[in-house]
Amino acid sequence: MIKIDPHFVGIWNAADGTSTYHLSIDSHSNGYWELDNHGNYQYVRGIARIRHGELSIGLKDFDINTPPVQDTAGVWTMTLESVVYLKQ
């Protein structure tokens, strides 16, 4: 079984003004990512892995600009491909 950093596990959402993003990674390293750009969807699912500063889900790679971090209010954020995700 592949283990992923537990800080990445969870449901994450983001929006950048034109698109919304959904990312889900479970404790068994199953990952799902979806992009909704005004009804034009892209998605990928597969095993989530972290290596060389990238998060990979299936065949899609994301640059990890900022790994998951929890602020003093308990809110988790991370930045992938310059998009800030919030953990639900």
CYANA upper distance limits for C-alpha pairs under 8 A (distance plus 0.5 A):
  1 MET  CA     28 HIS  CA      7.69
  2 ILE  CA     28 HIS  CA      7.41
  2 ILE  CA     29 SER  CA      6.79
  2 ILE  CA     49 ARG  CA      8.40
  3 LYS  CA     27 SER  CA      7.97
  3 LYS  CA     28 HIS  CA      7.12
  3 LYS  CA     29 SER  CA      6.63
  4 ILE  CA      8 PHE  CA      7.73
  4 ILE  CA      9 VAL  CA      8.08
  4 ILE  CA     27 SER  CA      7.81
  4 ILE  CA     28 HIS  CA      8.23
  4 ILE  CA     29 SER  CA      6.26
  4 ILE  CA     48 ALA  CA      7.59
  4 ILE  CA     49 ARG  CA      6.77
  4 ILE  CA     50 ILE  CA      7.53
  5 ASP  CA      9 VAL  CA      7.76
  5 ASP  CA     50 ILE  CA      8.42
  6 PRO  CA     27 SER  CA      7.64
  7 HIS  CA     68 PRO  CA      6.51
  7 HIS  CA     69 VAL  CA      8.41
  8 PHE  CA     25 ILE  CA      7.38
  8 PHE  CA     68 PRO  CA      6.91
  9 VAL  CA     24 SER  CA      7.84
  9 VAL  CA     25 ILE  CA      5.40
  9 VAL  CA     26 ASP  CA      5.83
  9 VAL  CA     27 SER  CA      6.55
  9 VAL  CA     29 SER  CA      8.40
 10 GLY  CA     24 SER  CA      6.24
 10 GLY  CA     25 ILE  CA      5.89
 10 GLY  CA     26 ASP  CA      6.63
 10 GLY  CA     87 LYS  CA      7.17
 10 GLY  CA     88 GLN  CA      7.86
 11 ILE  CA     22 HIS  CA      7.98
 11 ILE  CA     23 LEU  CA      6.37
 11 ILE  CA     24 SER  CA      4.98
 11 ILE  CA     25 ILE  CA      7.13
 11 ILE  CA     87 LYS  CA      6.20
 11 ILE  CA     88 GLN  CA      6.11
 12 TRP  CA     22 HIS  CA      6.39
 12 TRP  CA     23 LEU  CA      5.46
 12 TRP  CA     24 SER  CA      6.63
 12 TRP  CA     85 TYR  CA      6.27
 12 TRP  CA     86 LEU  CA      5.79
 12 TRP  CA     87 LYS  CA      4.82
 12 TRP  CA     88 GLN  CA      6.37
 13 ASN  CA     20 THR  CA      7.96
 13 ASN  CA     21 TYR  CA      6.05
 13 ASN  CA     22 HIS  CA      5.17
 13 ASN  CA     23 LEU  CA      6.76
 13 ASN  CA     85 TYR  CA      5.77
 13 ASN  CA     86 LEU  CA      5.92
 13 ASN  CA     87 LYS  CA      7.08
 13 ASN  CA     88 GLN  CA      7.83
 14 ALA  CA     20 THR  CA      6.22
 14 ALA  CA     21 TYR  CA      5.48
 14 ALA  CA     22 HIS  CA      7.15
 14 ALA  CA     83 VAL  CA      7.47
 14 ALA  CA     84 VAL  CA      6.58
 14 ALA  CA     85 TYR  CA      5.07
 14 ALA  CA     86 LEU  CA      6.80
 15 ALA  CA     19 SER  CA      6.15
 15 ALA  CA     20 THR  CA      4.81
 15 ALA  CA     21 TYR  CA      6.57
 15 ALA  CA     83 VAL  CA      8.07
 15 ALA  CA     84 VAL  CA      8.28
 15 ALA  CA     85 TYR  CA      8.37
 16 ASP  CA     20 THR  CA      7.23
 16 ASP  CA     83 VAL  CA      7.26
 18 THR  CA     37 ASN  CA      6.83
 18 THR  CA     38 HIS  CA      7.89
 19 SER  CA     35 LEU  CA      7.26
 19 SER  CA     36 ASP  CA      6.04
 19 SER  CA     37 ASN  CA      4.95
 19 SER  CA     38 HIS  CA      7.30
 20 THR  CA     35 LEU  CA      6.38
 20 THR  CA     36 ASP  CA      5.76
 20 THR  CA     37 ASN  CA      7.17
 21 TYR  CA     33 TRP  CA      7.82
 21 TYR  CA     34 GLU  CA      6.12
 21 TYR  CA     35 LEU  CA      5.17
 21 TYR  CA     36 ASP  CA      6.91
 22 HIS  CA     32 TYR  CA      8.39
 22 HIS  CA     33 TRP  CA      6.12
 22 HIS  CA     34 GLU  CA      5.61
 22 HIS  CA     35 LEU  CA      7.16
 23 LEU  CA     31 GLY  CA      7.88
 23 LEU  CA     32 TYR  CA      6.18
 23 LEU  CA     33 TRP  CA      4.93
 23 LEU  CA     34 GLU  CA      7.02
 24 SER  CA     31 GLY  CA      6.08
 24 SER  CA     32 TYR  CA      5.66
 24 SER  CA     33 TRP  CA      6.99
 25 ILE  CA     29 SER  CA      6.57
 25 ILE  CA     30 ASN  CA      6.09
 25 ILE  CA     31 GLY  CA      4.90
 25 ILE  CA     32 TYR  CA      7.05
 25 ILE  CA     48 ALA  CA      7.55
 26 ASP  CA     30 ASN  CA      5.97
 26 ASP  CA     31 GLY  CA      7.19
 29 SER  CA     47 ILE  CA      6.07
 29 SER  CA     48 ALA  CA      5.61
 29 SER  CA     49 ARG  CA      7.77
 30 ASN  CA     45 ARG  CA      8.04
 30 ASN  CA     46 GLY  CA      6.35
 30 ASN  CA     47 ILE  CA      5.32
 30 ASN  CA     48 ALA  CA      6.33
 31 GLY  CA     45 ARG  CA      5.98
 31 GLY  CA     46 GLY  CA      5.86
 31 GLY  CA     47 ILE  CA      6.12
 31 GLY  CA     48 ALA  CA      5.66
 31 GLY  CA     57 ILE  CA      6.38
 31 GLY  CA     58 GLY  CA      8.43
 32 TYR  CA     43 TYR  CA      7.83
 32 TYR  CA     44 VAL  CA      6.32
 32 TYR  CA     45 ARG  CA      4.79
 32 TYR  CA     46 GLY  CA      7.16
 32 TYR  CA     57 ILE  CA      7.59
 33 TRP  CA     43 TYR  CA      5.95
 33 TRP  CA     44 VAL  CA      5.92
 33 TRP  CA     45 ARG  CA      6.91
 33 TRP  CA     57 ILE  CA      8.21
 34 GLU  CA     41 TYR  CA      7.50
 34 GLU  CA     42 GLN  CA      6.18
 34 GLU  CA     43 TYR  CA      4.72
 34 GLU  CA     44 VAL  CA      7.16
 35 LEU  CA     40 ASN  CA      8.45
 35 LEU  CA     41 TYR  CA      6.04
 35 LEU  CA     42 GLN  CA      5.61
 35 LEU  CA     43 TYR  CA      6.73
 36 ASP  CA     40 ASN  CA      6.19
 36 ASP  CA     41 TYR  CA      5.20
 36 ASP  CA     42 GLN  CA      7.26
 37 ASN  CA     41 TYR  CA      6.84
 44 VAL  CA     57 ILE  CA      7.46
 44 VAL  CA     58 GLY  CA      7.24
 44 VAL  CA     59 LEU  CA      8.41
 44 VAL  CA     60 LYS  CA      7.67
 45 ARG  CA     57 ILE  CA      6.68
 45 ARG  CA     58 GLY  CA      6.34
 46 GLY  CA     57 ILE  CA      5.78
 46 GLY  CA     58 GLY  CA      4.68
 46 GLY  CA     59 LEU  CA      8.39
 47 ILE  CA     56 SER  CA      8.22
 47 ILE  CA     57 ILE  CA      5.96
 47 ILE  CA     58 GLY  CA      6.03
 48 ALA  CA     55 LEU  CA      7.36
 48 ALA  CA     56 SER  CA      5.99
 48 ALA  CA     57 ILE  CA      4.95
 48 ALA  CA     58 GLY  CA      7.33
 49 ARG  CA     55 LEU  CA      6.21
 49 ARG  CA     56 SER  CA      5.66
 49 ARG  CA     57 ILE  CA      7.09
 50 ILE  CA     54 GLU  CA      6.12
 50 ILE  CA     55 LEU  CA      5.08
 50 ILE  CA     56 SER  CA      6.76
 51 ARG  CA     55 LEU  CA      7.23
 51 ARG  CA     56 SER  CA      8.49
 53 GLY  CA     63 ASP  CA      6.79
 53 GLY  CA     64 ILE  CA      6.10
 54 GLU  CA     61 ASP  CA      6.78
 54 GLU  CA     62 PHE  CA      5.91
 54 GLU  CA     63 ASP  CA      5.14
 54 GLU  CA     64 ILE  CA      5.78
 55 LEU  CA     61 ASP  CA      6.25
 55 LEU  CA     62 PHE  CA      5.62
 55 LEU  CA     63 ASP  CA      7.02
 55 LEU  CA     64 ILE  CA      6.99
 56 SER  CA     60 LYS  CA      6.06
 56 SER  CA     61 ASP  CA      4.84
 56 SER  CA     62 PHE  CA      6.69
 57 ILE  CA     61 ASP  CA      7.06
 62 PHE  CA     80 LEU  CA      6.45
 62 PHE  CA     81 GLU  CA      6.43
 63 ASP  CA     80 LEU  CA      6.05
 63 ASP  CA     81 GLU  CA      5.73
 64 ILE  CA     78 MET  CA      8.45
 64 ILE  CA     79 THR  CA      6.73
 64 ILE  CA     80 LEU  CA      5.26
 64 ILE  CA     81 GLU  CA      7.15
 65 ASN  CA     78 MET  CA      8.26
 65 ASN  CA     79 THR  CA      5.74
 65 ASN  CA     80 LEU  CA      6.01
 65 ASN  CA     81 GLU  CA      7.07
 65 ASN  CA     82 SER  CA      7.01
 66 THR  CA     78 MET  CA      5.86
 66 THR  CA     79 THR  CA      5.32
 66 THR  CA     80 LEU  CA      7.49
 67 PRO  CA     77 THR  CA      8.46
 67 PRO  CA     78 MET  CA      5.66
 67 PRO  CA     79 THR  CA      7.12
 68 PRO  CA     76 TRP  CA      6.90
 68 PRO  CA     77 THR  CA      5.95
 68 PRO  CA     78 MET  CA      4.89
 68 PRO  CA     79 THR  CA      8.20
 69 VAL  CA     76 TRP  CA      5.97
 69 VAL  CA     77 THR  CA      6.11
 69 VAL  CA     78 MET  CA      6.93
 70 GLN  CA     74 GLY  CA      6.13
 70 GLN  CA     75 VAL  CA      5.86
 70 GLN  CA     76 TRP  CA      4.79
 70 GLN  CA     77 THR  CA      7.05
 71 ASP  CA     75 VAL  CA      5.97
 71 ASP  CA     76 TRP  CA      7.03
 75 VAL  CA     86 LEU  CA      7.95
 75 VAL  CA     87 LYS  CA      7.71
 76 TRP  CA     86 LEU  CA      6.40
 76 TRP  CA     87 LYS  CA      5.82
 77 THR  CA     84 VAL  CA      7.20
 77 THR  CA     85 TYR  CA      6.02
 77 THR  CA     86 LEU  CA      5.19
 77 THR  CA     87 LYS  CA      6.70
 78 MET  CA     84 VAL  CA      6.23
 78 MET  CA     85 TYR  CA      5.84
 78 MET  CA     86 LEU  CA      7.35
 79 THR  CA     83 VAL  CA      5.79
 79 THR  CA     84 VAL  CA      4.85
 79 THR  CA     85 TYR  CA      6.46
 80 LEU  CA     84 VAL  CA      7.11
 80 LEU  CA     85 TYR  CA      8.01
